[in-house]
Amino acid sequence: MESVPIHILQQRSEEIERLDQLQKYIERNLHKSITVEQLAEAVHFHPNYLIKYFKKHFGMPPARYMQRKRMDKAKFLLTTTSQSMKEVAQQSGFESTNHFTKSFRKETGFPPTEYRKNVKGL
C-alpha cells in the first residue's frame, strides 16, 4: 500500500464514495420512480456516462439494478409483514399492484401471495 501513489488512493476513495452515494440514493428513493437523469445528478455525472459507469461497477444497468432491489424489498416485506399486496407494491416502488404481481411472478415463478405462503410455511 505504501508504494501506491497518493493520487491513486484518493481516486479510489472518491470512487468508493460515489458508488456508496448511488446505492444510498437508490435505497432512499426505491419507493419512487427514479430516472437515470436523477441518478446522474446525484453524483454529478452525465446520464450517458452514468449508465456505462454503473454497469462497469455494478455489473448491470441502473434500471436492472433498481428492479432487483425492488424485488428484494418486496420479498422482504412479503415474508416479514402482513401488509396487503397494494402496500407491498407501493413500498417497493411499483406503479401498480398489477405491475408488481406480473413482475414478481416473472422474477420468481410464483405470484406474491403464493410466495408469501410458501416462505412463511417453512
Buried (B, 14 or more C-beta within 10 A) or exposed (E): EEEEEEEEEEEEEEEEEBBEBBEEBBEEBBBEEBEBEEBBBBBEBEBEEBBEBBBEEBEEBBBEBBBEBBBEBBBEBBEEEEBEBEEBBBBBBBEEBEEBBEBBBEBBEBBBEEBBEEEEEE
